[in-house]
């Protein structure tokens, strides 16, 4: 029996994952002493570990923010994990500044400086040089006129603090890394096996702790030995293997492959 979303569309992605964890632990064949809260904790622990260690748990995107006069601290959405850089739309004053489009410069240069723009043997010069000069101009103007914005990012409170006072309304582009939703990670064919196996390992660890409290239970036919220590050992080995999979980028389908030499 399968508990995937395809077999039962009424199940949520998380509940579908929990059902697979139960089956992997032997549910419906043996009695498991775990409560629903334990499975929820195991899956939550798997997501927390995965988001902490795997780059596959995030996606790269841009966020546009309208800055307000005399406001330096802004609260970004909860799904934002990291802020990589901030880009201003202009490099000069508030009215637009000295914004330069190097591609337009290249086209104008081809039109006016080449003696044979339509052919392959033009004798004109300066096309690449002009493009290089425009790029250097942008870099210099960015440093001199404040296109680069210094900031501090507080990931726990989602607070972005700009170390500059803006006096007019201005739109900036923020290069960010977003947290991929749980449903997307569960649908990922490379992330889902990792999340399921880590959840199983956490469940084994919980059962191992409970069963190791009493190593044997007395009975009419003699004592019954519990497998608490064995479960904890299996959980430890699984967690070490899964952490190593993240180190080798297997969960993101970017493994190192075969190396010879």
Buried (B, 14 or more C-beta within 10 A) or exposed (E): EEBBBEEEEEBEBBBBBBBBBBBBBEBEEEEBEBEEEBBBBBBBBBBEBBBEBBEBBBBEEEBEBEBEEEEBEBEBEEBBBEBEEBBBEBBBEEEEBEEBEBEEBBEEBBEEBBEEEEEEEBEBEEBEEBBEBBEEBBEEBBEEBBBBBEBEBEEEEBEBEBEEEBEEEBEBBBBBBBBBEBEEBBEBEBBBBBBBBBBBBBBBBBBBEBBBEEEEEEEEEEEEEBBBEBBBBBBBEBBEEBEEBBEEBBBBEEEEEEEEE
